[in-house]
Amino acid sequence: MLAMTPKNKIIIMMKPINSLTNVSSWSGFDEMSRLLSFAVLFTFSLTGRAQTDSTMVRNDSVTWNKSLEGVTVTAQRQLIRQDIDRIGYDVQADEDSKTENVLDMLRKVPMVTIDGEDNILVKGNSNYKIYKNGHHDPSLSKNAREILKAMPASAVKRIEVITDPGAREDAEGVNAILNIVMMDTKKMAGVTGSLTGSYNSLQYPSLGAYLATQLGKAILSVDYGYNYMSKKATTTNGHVERTFVSTGNTEVVDSRGTNPGYVHYVDVNASYDIDTLNLLSASFGGYFYKVDVQGGSDVTMCDRGGNPLYHYADDYWMPDYYHHSWNGRLDYEHKTHRKDEKFTLSYMLALTRQHSEQETNYVDALDIPFNYTGFLLNSREHFTEHTFQADYVRPLWEGHKFEIGTKYIFRQNSSDNAQHFYDAASTTTSDLFDHTTQIAAAYADYIYHKGKWAARAGLRYEYSHMKGHYPDGKTADFGKHLSDWVPQASVKYQVDDRQSLKLAYTTSITRPGITYLNPAVYSYPASVQFGNAHLESAREQSILLTYMYVGQRLTLQLVPQFHFYHNALGSIVYAEGDTRYSTYGNVLKQHRFQMEGYVQWKPFNATTFVANITLTDNHANHTAAQLKQHLTSMYYYAYLSQKLPWKLTATAYTYGEVGHSPMNIYAYGRPWMRYAFTLQRSFLSNDRLTVRLMANAPFHKNLHYKTCTTQGDIIGWGDNINTQNNQFFRLSVSYRFGKLKTSVKKTETTIENSDVVGGISKGK
C-alpha cells in the first residue's frame, strides 16, 4: 500500500509476517528485502536518484524500518507465532532482550505466569518441564528460578510454550513444555557472543556470557551465568498465627531470616557434521549453588483466652549447605535420501547431589513441652538417572508424517538423614532410604498438515516398576508395577490469513520424587514432617480450545481450557494436640477451568502495549480429609513501552494476582501486586552496546505475600515480608560482539524426562 506523506516521502506499508504459517522469521525478512529493492527502484523512477538520508536496521526489535530520501519502508515483526503444538515468543523482536535476563522475558510469554516469589507456572500450574533447543535440560528444570536470572536474554532466539506435547512426551508428566531456543544459523565465521552484567542497589551483582565458534565441521558454544545474592537482598520477616481447632490454642510465630549465597550456571554444546546425512551432537551443563542460611524466630503458644502457655526463641544456621546438578547428553542423527526421514539415537545422564547441615538452638525457654535445647540435622540426597531413546520419523506422502520411538529410564534416588538432639539423653534418629524406578515406553504419532487443516494424534504405552529399599532394615522393602496407556489428539483450522482455531486433548502422568517418597521423620517442637513411600503415579487429562488472531497492529489469543484428575498428589496436614503433622498422599480430585488471554497492541509505531492474563476457577476435593475447596483468581502482567527521542525507550509494567489462588486444600494466597519502570538506550554500530536503568517499586519498600488457612485441623494466617528486596534500582549493560547468529546444531529429536514432582530431580 502506498501513501503520500509530508516532505514528499512515500510510505510503503508491507504486510506483516504471518505468524500463523510455518514460514520462519528469516524467510519473512527475505520478503522485506525484495520489497526494499522494489522501493529503491521505485524511488529512482520518481526522482532519478536515491540518497541515503538515515538508515536503521533492527533485527532484534519489534519494528524494522529503513528510511531513504523519498521512501520510508516499515514492517512490524510479530512477537507471537502459533503452530499445531506450540506458541512461540520471538525474544529477539523485543528490545528488552538486550539487557534483561530470561526470567524477566518469561513474564511476557503467553500462558506463562510468575508469582510473587518468582515461582514459574505454565498454563496455571507447576506440572511442566523446561527444555533447551528442543531437549530436556535437567539442571535447568531443577533450579529454574535462579538459573534463568543468570541467563542473558540476548542469547535466546525465542521461547516456546509447547501446549500439546505429542505421544513422544505425553506420558512424561507434563501438560506443557517450556522450550528455550538459543540463537542459531547454519553458518558463522570467527567468534561471536555477548556479555551482560547488572548491579542493583541491594548489592546484587549478576554476570552472563555467551560464546560460540566454529572449528572446521565442529561448532562449539558456551553459556555461563553467575548471580550473587547479598544478605541485604535476601532478608525476610514473617508473622504466622495457627489455631489448633481441637484444643483452641494458638501458636504465634515471628520469624526472621536471610540466605546470602551464589549460583554458577554453565552449559556447553558441541556438534560435528560427519557428512550431509549424519550429525553427532553432545552437551554438558549444570549448576552449583551454596548459601549461608541463618535466622531465627520467637514462638508463643496461647490458650483460648490469649494467655501464654509457653514461649521460646530459636536461632538456626546452616554451616554446610550446597546443591549441585549436572547432566550430559549424546545424540546421533541419521537422515536418509528421502526428505525429512531420519533416525535418532540418544543417551542422557543426569546427576544431582544435595547436602545440608542445620544447627538449631533454643533459648529464652519458658514452660516448653520438649526436653532438648537444640538439634543438629544432617541430610544428604542423591539422584542419578540414565536414559536411552530411539526415534524414527517417516514421511508417508504430502502432508502426512509418522513418528515412532522407544525409551528406557533407570532412575535411582537415595537419602541419608540423621537428627541429633542436644540434652535429651543424646537421642539420635537416623533414616536410610533408597528408591529405584525403571520405565519402558513405546509411542506412535501421526501428523497431518495440508491446506488450512493440521492435525496430530498419538498413543503411548508405559510400563514402570518402582522399588523402595531400607538399608537399615527398619522397614520392609516394597515394590510396585504400573501400566499406563496415554492418548492425545489435536486439530487446527486456519480460518483465514489472520485467524485460526485449535482443539486439543492431552493426558499426562506424574510420579512422586524422593522428597515425597522419603519416609524420614523431621521433628521440631510443634511440627513433624515425613514422606510417604507408597505413593502412586497420578493422571491428569486436559481439553483446550485456542483462538488466535494476528493483525498488523493487534495480536490476540484466547484459550479456554478444562483440566481434571482423580488421584493427584497432595499434602496431608493434621494435628495431634498442639503438634502439626504433614505428609503426602494420592488424595486430590480436582477439576479446573482456565481462560488464558494474551494481547499485543501497537496503536502507534512508537507505542506497544502487551497484556498476559490467566483467569482460573479451581474445584478440589481432598478424599483423606473430606474437605472441599473452590477458589477463583486472576493473574495479570501488563506493560506499556514508548520510544522517545535520542533512541530512548521508556517502559512501565505491572503484574500481580487478584482473587484467591490455591496453595493446597487447606490454604490460599491473597492478592498481591508489583510494578516497575525502565529507561533504555543503545549505542555503537548495530546497537551493540545497550544500557538499561530500572526502578522497581520506587514508592513501596516492603513486599508482602499473605496466606490464609481456612479449613482442616489448623486454621490461621501468615504474612511473609521481604523487608528490603522489593524496592531497588538496577543498572544493566549488555555488549554483543561478532554476528551473534550461531548456535550449536541439534538433532531434531532427543531425550526429555518430565514426570517427577516432589524430589531433588525436579526442584519445585
C-alpha positions in Angstrom: 0.0 0.0 0.0 1.4 3.4 -1.0 0.6 6.7 0.8 2.0 10.3 0.4 3.5 11.9 3.5 4.9 15.3 4.3 8.1 16.3 2.6 7.1 14.2 -0.4 8.0 10.9 1.3 6.3 7.7 0.2 5.3 5.2 2.9 5.3 1.6 1.7 3.3 -0.4 4.3 4.2 -4.0 4.0 2.0 -6.9 5.1 3.4 -8.2 8.4 4.9 -11.6 8.7 2.1 -14.1 9.1 3.0 -15.8 12.3 0.3 -18.5 11.8 2.3 -20.1 9.0 5.3 -22.3 9.1 7.5 -19.7 7.4 10.5 -18.8 9.5 11.3 -15.3 10.7 14.3 -15.2 8.3 12.2 -16.0 5.3 10.0 -13.1 6.3 13.0 -10.8 6.2 13.8 -12.1 2.7 10.4 -10.8 1.7 11.3 -7.5 3.3 14.5 -7.4 1.3 12.6 -8.0 -2.0 10.2 -5.2 -1.2 13.0 -2.9 -0.2 14.6 -3.5 -3.6 11.3 -2.6 -5.2 11.2 0.6 -3.1 14.6 1.7 -4.2 13.8 1.2 -7.9 10.5 3.0 -7.4 12.3 6.0 -5.9 14.8 6.1 -8.8 11.9 6.2 -11.2 10.3 9.2 -9.4 13.4 11.2 -8.5 16.2 9.9 -10.7 18.4 9.4 -7.7 18.3 7.9 -4.3 20.4 9.2 -1.5 20.5 7.6 1.9 19.1 10.0 4.5 19.2 7.7 7.5 19.5 4.0 8.0 18.3 1.9 10.9 18.0 -1.9 10.6 17.0 -3.6 13.8 16.8 -7.3 13.5 16.2 -7.6 17.2 13.3 -5.2 17.8 9.6 -5.2 17.2 9.9 -2.6 14.4 12.1 -3.0 11.3 12.5 0.1 9.1 14.7 1.7 6.6 14.4 5.3 5.6 15.6 6.6 2.3 15.1 10.1 0.8 11.7 9.9 -0.7 10.9 6.4 0.6 10.2 5.0 4.1 9.8 1.3 4.4 8.2 0.0 7.7 7.3 -3.6 8.7 6.3 -4.9 12.0 7.9 -8.1 13.2 5.4 -10.3 15.1 6.3 -11.4 18.6 3.9 -14.3 18.7 3.7 -17.4 16.4 1.4 -20.4 16.7 1.9 -23.9 15.4 -0.1 -27.1 15.8 1.6 -28.0 19.1 3.1 -24.8 20.4 3.1 -21.0 20.8 6.4 -19.1 20.3 7.5 -15.7 21.6 10.2 -14.0 19.5 12.7 -12.8 22.1 14.9 -11.1 19.6 12.0 -9.0 18.4 11.7 -7.5 21.9 14.2 -4.7 22.6 14.3 -5.6 26.3 16.1 -8.8 25.4 19.4 -6.8 25.1 19.7 -6.2 28.8 17.1 -8.4 30.5 17.5 -12.0 31.8 15.3 -14.8 30.6 13.2 -14.8 33.8 12.2 -11.2 33.1 11.3 -12.1 29.5 9.1 -15.1 30.6 6.6 -12.7 32.1 5.7 -11.6 28.6 5.2 -15.1 27.2 1.6 -16.3 26.7 0.4 -19.0 29.1 3.4 -18.3 31.5 2.9 -16.7 34.9 5.4 -15.9 37.6 4.1 -15.4 41.1 5.2 -13.0 43.9 8.1 -15.3 44.9 9.4 -15.8 41.3 7.9 -19.3 41.0 7.2 -20.1 37.4 3.8 -21.5 36.3 2.9 -22.7 32.8 -0.8 -23.0 31.9 -1.6 -22.1 35.6 0.3 -24.9 37.4 3.8 -26.2 38.1 3.4 -29.5 36.2 5.7 -28.7 33.3 9.3 -29.2 32.2 11.9 -26.8 30.7 13.7 -27.7 27.5 16.6 -26.0 25.8 16.8 -26.3 22.0 14.1 -28.9 22.0 15.5 -31.3 24.5 15.0 -31.7 28.3 17.6 -29.8 30.4 17.5 -31.5 33.9 19.7 -28.9 35.6 17.6 -26.0 34.2 14.4 -27.6 35.3 15.6 -28.3 38.8 16.6 -24.7 39.7 14.9 -22.6 37.0 14.3 -19.5 39.1 18.0 -18.8 39.8 19.4 -20.1 36.5 17.1 -18.1 34.3 18.0 -15.0 36.3 21.6 -15.7 35.3 20.9 -16.4 31.7 21.1 -13.4 29.3 18.0 -13.0 27.1 20.3 -11.7 24.3 21.5 -15.2 23.7 17.9 -16.6 23.3 16.1 -16.6 19.9 12.6 -17.5 21.1 10.7 -19.0 24.0 8.1 -21.7 23.1 5.2 -23.0 25.2 4.6 -26.5 23.8 0.9 -26.6 24.7 0.1 -30.1 23.3 3.1 -32.4 23.7 2.7 -35.4 21.3 2.7 -39.0 22.2 6.5 -38.9 22.3 6.4 -36.8 25.5 2.8 -37.1 26.7 3.3 -39.7 29.5 6.3 -37.8 30.8 4.2 -36.0 33.3 3.6 -32.6 31.7 0.6 -30.8 30.2 3.0 -28.2 28.9 6.7 -27.7 28.0 8.7 -24.5 28.2 11.3 -24.7 25.4 14.1 -22.1 25.3 15.6 -21.9 21.8 19.1 -20.3 21.6 20.3 -18.2 18.7 21.0 -20.2 15.6 22.1 -20.1 12.0 23.9 -22.6 9.7 27.0 -20.6 9.0 29.4 -18.5 11.0 32.9 -17.2 11.0 35.2 -16.3 13.8 33.9 -15.9 17.3 30.5 -14.5 18.3 28.9 -13.9 21.6 27.6 -11.5 24.2 28.4 -10.2 27.6 25.9 -8.9 30.1 26.1 -7.6 33.6 23.9 -5.8 36.2 24.1 -4.4 39.6 21.3 -3.2 41.8 21.1 -1.1 45.0 20.6 -4.2 47.1 24.3 -5.2 46.4 23.1 -7.9 43.9 25.6 -8.4 41.0 24.8 -10.6 38.0 27.0 -11.7 35.1 26.4 -13.6 32.0 28.4 -14.6 28.9 27.6 -16.5 25.7 30.4 -17.6 23.2 30.3 -19.6 20.0 32.9 -20.5 17.4 33.4 -22.9 14.6 36.4 -25.3 14.0 36.1 -27.0 10.7 33.0 -29.2 10.8 32.6 -28.7 14.5 30.7 -25.9 16.2 31.1 -25.1 19.9 29.1 -22.8 22.2 29.4 -22.0 25.9 26.8 -20.2 28.1 27.7 -19.1 31.6 25.9 -17.2 34.3 26.6 -16.0 37.8 24.4 -14.5 40.4 25.4 -13.3 43.9 22.6 -12.8 46.4 23.6 -10.5 49.2 22.3 -10.5 52.7 20.5 -7.3 52.1 18.7 -8.7 49.1 17.5 -11.9 50.9 16.3 -10.6 54.2 12.8 -11.6 55.1 10.5 -11.3 58.1 7.3 -13.3 58.7 4.4 -13.5 61.0 2.2 -16.6 61.3 -0.7 -17.4 63.6 -2.0 -21.0 63.8 -5.0 -22.1 65.8 -5.4 -25.8 66.7 -9.1 -26.5 66.3 -9.3 -29.4 68.8 -7.6 -27.5 71.7 -8.3 -23.9 70.8 -4.7 -23.0 71.5 -2.9 -20.5 69.1 0.7 -20.6 68.1 2.2 -17.2 67.2 5.5 -17.2 65.3 7.6 -14.1 64.4 10.5 -15.2 62.2 13.5 -13.6 60.5 16.0 -15.0 58.1 18.4 -14.4 55.3 20.2 -16.6 52.9 23.1 -14.9 51.1 25.0 -17.0 48.6 25.8 -17.5 44.9 24.9 -19.7 42.0 27.0 -20.7 39.0 25.4 -22.0 35.8 27.2 -23.3 32.7 26.1 -25.1 29.5 28.5 -26.4 26.9 27.2 -27.6 23.5 29.1 -29.1 20.6 28.1 -30.6 17.2 30.0 -32.3 14.4 28.8 -32.8 10.8 30.1 -36.2 9.9 28.7 -35.8 6.4 25.5 -34.4 4.9 23.4 -37.3 6.3 25.0 -37.8 9.7 25.2 -35.5 12.7 26.7 -36.0 16.1 26.0 -33.6 18.9 26.8 -33.5 22.6 26.2 -31.3 25.6 27.2 -30.9 29.2 25.9 -28.5 31.7 24.6 -27.8 35.2 24.7 -25.5 38.1 26.1 -25.2 41.6 25.0 -23.1 44.4 25.9 -22.5 48.0 24.1 -20.4 50.5 24.6 -19.2 54.1 21.2 -19.8 55.6 20.6 -18.2 59.0 17.8 -16.8 61.0 15.5 -17.4 64.0 12.1 -17.0 65.4 10.1 -16.2 68.6 7.3 -18.6 69.4 4.5 -18.3 71.8 1.6 -20.7 72.5 -1.5 -19.1 73.9 -4.8 -20.6 75.2 -8.3 -19.6 74.0 -8.2 -16.5 76.2 -4.9 -15.3 74.8 -2.9 -16.3 77.9 0.7 -17.6 77.3 1.2 -21.3 77.8 4.8 -21.5 76.9 7.4 -19.5 75.0 10.8 -20.0 73.4 13.1 -18.4 70.8 15.3 -20.3 68.4 18.4 -19.4 66.3 19.5 -21.6 63.4 22.1 -21.6 60.7 23.4 -24.0 58.0 27.2 -24.1 58.1 27.3 -26.6 55.3 24.6 -26.2 52.6 25.2 -26.8 48.9 23.4 -28.2 45.9 24.7 -29.1 42.5 23.2 -30.8 39.5 24.9 -31.9 36.2 23.7 -33.5 33.0 25.3 -34.8 29.8 23.7 -35.8 26.6 24.9 -37.5 23.3 22.8 -37.7 20.2 23.4 -39.3 16.8 21.1 -38.4 13.9 21.0 -40.2 10.5 19.0 -38.8 7.6 18.1 -40.8 4.5 17.8 -39.5 1.0 14.1 -39.3 1.4 13.2 -35.8 2.5 12.5 -35.4 6.3 13.1 -39.1 7.0 15.5 -39.5 10.0 16.6 -41.9 12.7 17.9 -40.7 16.1 19.7 -42.5 19.0 20.1 -40.6 22.3 21.6 -41.1 25.7 21.4 -38.8 28.7 22.9 -38.9 32.2 21.6 -36.7 34.9 23.1 -36.3 38.4 22.0 -34.3 41.5 23.7 -34.1 44.8 22.4 -32.2 47.8 23.9 -31.8 51.3 22.8 -29.7 54.2 23.6 -29.3 57.9 21.3 -27.3 60.1 22.1 -26.4 63.7 19.3 -25.0 65.9 19.5 -23.8 69.5 16.5 -22.9 71.7 16.9 -20.0 74.2 14.6 -17.9 76.4 12.5 -21.0 77.1 9.5 -20.9 79.5 7.5 -24.0 80.3 8.4 -25.6 77.0 6.8 -29.1 76.2 10.1 -30.6 74.9 13.2 -31.8 76.7 16.1 -30.7 74.4 17.9 -27.4 73.9 18.6 -27.8 70.2 19.5 -30.3 67.5 21.8 -30.9 64.6 20.2 -32.2 61.3 22.4 -33.7 58.6 20.7 -34.5 55.3 22.1 -36.0 52.1 20.1 -36.7 48.9 21.4 -38.3 45.7 19.7 -38.6 42.3 21.0 -40.4 39.3 19.2 -41.1 36.0 20.2 -42.9 32.8 18.0 -42.6 29.7 18.2 -44.4 26.4 16.0 -43.5 23.5 15.4 -44.2 19.8 13.2 -42.2 17.4 12.2 -42.7 13.8 10.4 -40.2 11.6 8.9 -41.3 8.3 7.1 -39.0 5.8 4.4 -41.0 4.1 3.1 -38.7 1.4 2.5 -35.0 1.0 1.1 -33.6 4.3 1.4 -36.9 6.2 4.1 -37.9 8.6 4.5 -40.9 11.0 6.7 -41.0 14.2 7.6 -44.0 16.4 10.0 -44.5 19.2 11.1 -46.3 22.3 12.6 -45.2 25.6 14.1 -46.7 28.7 14.8 -44.9 32.0 16.7 -46.1 35.1 16.3 -43.7 38.0 17.9 -44.0 41.4 17.2 -41.9 44.5 18.8 -42.3 47.9 18.7 -40.3 51.1 20.6 -40.4 54.4 19.1 -38.3 57.2 20.3 -38.1 60.8 19.0 -35.8 63.6 20.9 -35.5 66.9 19.1 -33.8 69.8 21.0 -31.9 72.5 20.5 -32.6 76.2 17.9 -35.4 75.5 19.9 -38.4 76.6 22.0 -38.0 73.4 19.0 -39.0 71.3 19.7 -39.5 67.6 17.3 -40.6 64.9 18.6 -41.9 61.6 16.9 -42.9 58.3 18.3 -44.5 55.2 16.1 -44.9 52.1 16.8 -46.0 48.5 14.2 -45.8 45.7 14.6 -47.0 42.1 12.3 -46.6 39.2 12.5 -48.3 35.8 10.4 -47.1 32.9 10.0 -48.7 29.5 7.9 -46.9 26.9 6.8 -47.0 23.2 4.9 -44.4 21.2 3.4 -43.7 17.8 2.4 -40.3 16.5 0.6 -39.4 13.3 0.8 -35.8 11.9 -1.2 -34.3 9.1 -0.8 -30.8 7.6 -2.4 -29.8 4.4 -4.1 -26.6 3.3 -6.0 -24.9 6.1 -6.0 -28.1 8.2 -3.4 -29.6 10.6 -3.9 -32.5 13.0 -1.9 -34.7 15.3 -2.9 -37.9 17.1 -0.8 -40.4 19.1 -0.7 -43.1 21.6 1.9 -44.1 24.2 2.3 -47.1 26.4 4.4 -47.1 29.6 5.4 -49.8 32.0 7.1 -48.8 35.2 8.4 -50.6 38.2 9.1 -48.8 41.5 11.0 -50.3 44.4 11.8 -49.0 47.8 14.6 -50.3 50.0 15.6 -49.5 53.6 19.3 -50.3 54.2 19.0 -50.0 57.9 16.2 -52.7 57.9 13.8 -50.6 60.0 11.0 -51.1 57.4 10.2 -53.9 54.9 11.1 -53.3 51.3 8.2 -52.7 48.8 7.7 -52.8 45.1 5.0 -51.7 42.6 4.2 -52.4 38.9 2.3 -49.9 36.9 1.0 -49.9 33.3 -0.4 -46.8 31.5 -1.9 -46.1 28.1 -1.7 -42.4 27.2 -3.7 -41.0 24.2 -3.5 -37.5 22.8 -5.0 -35.6 19.8 -5.3 -32.1 18.4 -6.7 -30.4 15.3 -6.1 -26.9 13.9 -8.0 -24.9 11.3 -6.7 -21.8 9.6 -9.8 -19.7 9.2 -8.0 -17.0 7.1 -4.6 -15.3 7.0 -5.2 -13.8 10.4 -7.3 -16.2 12.4 -7.0 -19.8 13.5 -8.8 -22.3 15.8 -7.3 -25.3 17.5 -8.9 -28.0 19.7 -6.7 -30.4 21.7 -7.0 -33.3 24.2 -4.0 -34.3 26.3 -3.2 -36.8 29.1 -0.2 -36.7 31.4 1.2 -38.8 34.2 3.0 -37.5 37.3 5.3 -39.7 39.5 6.4 -38.8 43.0 10.0 -37.8 43.7 12.2 -38.7 46.6 11.1 -35.8 48.7 7.5 -37.0 48.6 8.6 -40.7 49.0 11.3 -40.4 51.7 9.8 -41.7 55.0 12.5 -39.9 57.1 10.9 -38.1 60.0 11.9 -34.5 60.7 10.9 -33.4 64.2 10.5 -29.9 65.6 8.9 -28.6 68.8 5.5 -28.0 67.2 5.7 -29.9 63.9 6.7 -33.3 62.4 7.3 -33.9 58.6 7.7 -37.1 56.7 7.2 -38.6 53.3 5.0 -41.5 52.0 6.9 -44.4 50.4 3.7 -45.9 49.0 2.6 -43.0 46.7 1.4 -43.9 43.1 1.6 -42.0 39.9 -1.2 -39.6 39.1 -3.0 -38.9 35.8 -4.3 -35.6 34.5 -6.5 -35.0 31.4 -7.0 -31.7 29.6 -9.1 -30.2 26.9 -8.1 -26.9 25.3 -9.6 -24.6 22.6 -7.3 -21.9 21.2 -8.3 -18.9 19.2 -5.5 -16.8 17.6 -5.7 -13.5 15.7 -2.7 -11.9 14.2 -3.1 -8.5 12.5 -0.9 -5.7 11.5 -1.5 -3.8 14.8 -3.1 -6.3 17.0 -2.3 -9.9 18.1 -4.9 -11.7 20.3 -5.0 -15.1 21.8 -7.8 -16.7 23.9 -7.5 -20.2 25.3 -10.4 -21.6 27.3 -9.4 -24.9 28.8 -10.6 -27.6 31.3 -8.3 -29.9 33.4 -9.3 -32.8 35.6 -7.7 -35.6 37.6 -8.8 -38.0 40.3 -5.8 -39.3 42.2 -3.4 -36.4 42.3 -0.6 -36.0 44.7 -1.5 -33.6 47.6 -0.5 -32.5 51.1 -1.9 -34.2 54.2 -1.8 -32.0 57.2 -3.3 -32.9 60.6 -2.9 -32.2 64.3 -2.4 -34.3 67.4 -2.9 -32.0 70.4 -0.8 -28.9 69.6 1.6 -30.6 67.2 1.3 -30.2 63.4 2.0 -33.3 61.2 2.5 -33.1 57.4 3.0 -35.7 54.7 1.7 -36.6 51.2 -0.8 -38.8 49.5 -2.8 -39.6 46.3 -5.7 -37.7 47.9 -6.9 -35.0 45.4 -9.8 -35.0 43.0 -9.7 -31.8 41.1 -11.2 -30.0 38.1 -10.0 -26.6 36.9 -11.4 -24.2 34.3 -9.0 -21.6 32.9 -9.1 -18.8 30.5 -5.7 -17.7 29.1 -5.6 -14.4 27.3 -2.9 -12.5 25.6 -3.0 -9.2 23.7 -0.3 -7.3 21.9 -1.5 -3.9 20.6 0.6 -1.3 18.7 -1.6 1.8 18.4 1.3 3.8 17.0 4.6 2.9 15.5 6.4 4.0 18.7 4.0 2.6 21.2 3.4 -1.0 22.3 1.0 -2.4 24.8 1.1 -6.1 26.0 -1.1 -7.9 28.5 -0.9 -11.5 29.6 -3.9 -12.7 31.7 -4.9 -16.0 33.3 -8.3 -16.5 34.9 -8.6 -19.7 37.0 -11.7 -21.3 38.6 -10.4 -24.3 40.7 -12.5 -27.0 42.4 -10.7 -29.5 44.6 -11.8 -32.4 46.8 -9.5 -33.9 49.4 -10.5 -37.5 49.9 -8.5 -38.2 53.0 -9.5 -35.1 55.0 -13.0 -35.0 53.5 -12.5 -31.3 52.5 -13.6 -29.3 49.5 -12.2 -26.0 48.1 -13.5 -23.6 45.4 -11.3 -20.7 44.6 -11.2 -18.1 41.7 -8.1 -16.0 40.9 -6.7 -13.9 38.0 -3.0 -13.4 37.3 -2.1 -10.4 35.1 1.0 -8.9 33.5 0.9 -5.7 31.5 3.4 -3.3 30.1 3.5 -0.1 28.0 6.6 0.7 26.0 7.2 4.0 24.3 10.0 5.0 22.0 11.4 8.5 22.8 13.8 10.9 21.0 17.5 10.2 21.2 16.9 6.5 20.8 15.5 6.2 24.3 12.8 3.6 25.2 10.7 4.0 28.3 8.6 1.2 29.8 6.2 0.9 32.6 4.9 -2.5 33.7 2.8 -4.1 36.5 2.0 -7.7 37.4 0.2 -9.4 40.2 -2.8 -11.5 41.2 -6.3 -10.8 42.3 -8.7 -13.2 44.0 -7.6 -16.3 46.0 -5.0 -18.7 44.5 -4.9 -22.2 45.9 -1.7 -23.2 47.8 -3.1 -26.6 49.0 -6.6 -27.9 50.1 -6.3 -26.0 53.4 -4.9 -22.6 52.4 -4.8 -19.9 49.7 -2.8 -16.9 48.8 -4.2 -13.4 48.9 -3.9 -10.7 46.2 -0.6 -9.0 45.5 0.9 -6.5 43.1 4.3 -5.4 41.8 5.4 -2.6 39.4 8.5 -1.1 37.8 9.8 1.5 35.4 12.7 1.2 32.9 14.6 3.5 30.6 16.9 2.1 27.9 19.2 3.3 25.2 21.5 1.5 22.7 24.9 2.7 21.5 27.6 1.9 18.9 27.2 0.3 15.5 24.2 -2.0 15.2 23.2 -1.2 18.8 25.9 -3.5 20.1 26.0 -1.8 23.5 22.8 -1.4 25.4 22.3 0.3 28.8 19.2 0.0 30.9 18.1 1.6 34.2 15.2 0.1 36.2 13.3 1.4 39.2 11.5 -1.4 40.9 8.6 -0.4 43.2 10.1 3.1 43.9 7.1 4.0 46.1 6.7 0.8 48.2 9.6 -0.5 50.3 8.2 -3.8 51.7 6.9 -6.7 49.7 4.1 -8.7 51.4 2.9 -12.1 50.5 -0.1 -13.1 52.6 -1.7 -16.5 53.1 -4.9 -17.8 54.8 -5.6 -21.3 56.2 -9.3 -21.7 56.5 -10.0 -25.4 57.0 -8.6 -28.6 58.5 -7.3 -29.3 62.0 -5.3 -26.0 61.9 -6.5 -22.6 60.8 -4.8 -19.2 60.7 -3.0 -16.7 58.5 0.5 -15.7 57.6 2.4 -12.7 56.2 5.8 -13.2 54.6 7.6 -9.8 54.3 10.6 -9.1 52.2 11.7 -6.1 54.1 14.1 -4.6 51.6 14.3 -6.5 48.4 11.1 -5.1 46.9 12.4 -1.6 46.3 15.6 -1.2 44.3 17.3 0.4 41.4 19.2 -1.7 38.8 21.7 -0.8 36.1 22.2 -3.3 33.3 24.7 -3.3 30.5 24.9 -5.7 27.5 27.5 -5.9 24.7 27.3 -8.0 21.6 30.3 -8.9 19.5 30.6 -10.8 16.3 27.3 -11.5 14.4 25.7 -13.4 17.3 23.8 -15.6 14.9 25.1 -19.0 15.6 24.4 -21.9 18.0 25.4 -25.5 18.0 23.3 -27.6 15.7 21.0 -30.0 17.5 19.5 -33.3 16.4 15.8 -32.7 15.8 14.7 -35.3 18.4 16.3 -36.1 21.7 15.6 -37.1 25.3 13.1 -35.5 27.5 12.1 -36.8 31.0 9.4 -34.8 32.7 7.4 -37.0 35.0 8.8 -36.3 38.6 7.4 -34.0 41.2 8.4 -33.6 44.8 12.0 -34.5 44.6 15.5 -33.1 44.0 15.1 -34.3 40.4 12.6 -31.6 40.0 13.2 -28.8 42.5 9.9 -27.1 42.6 
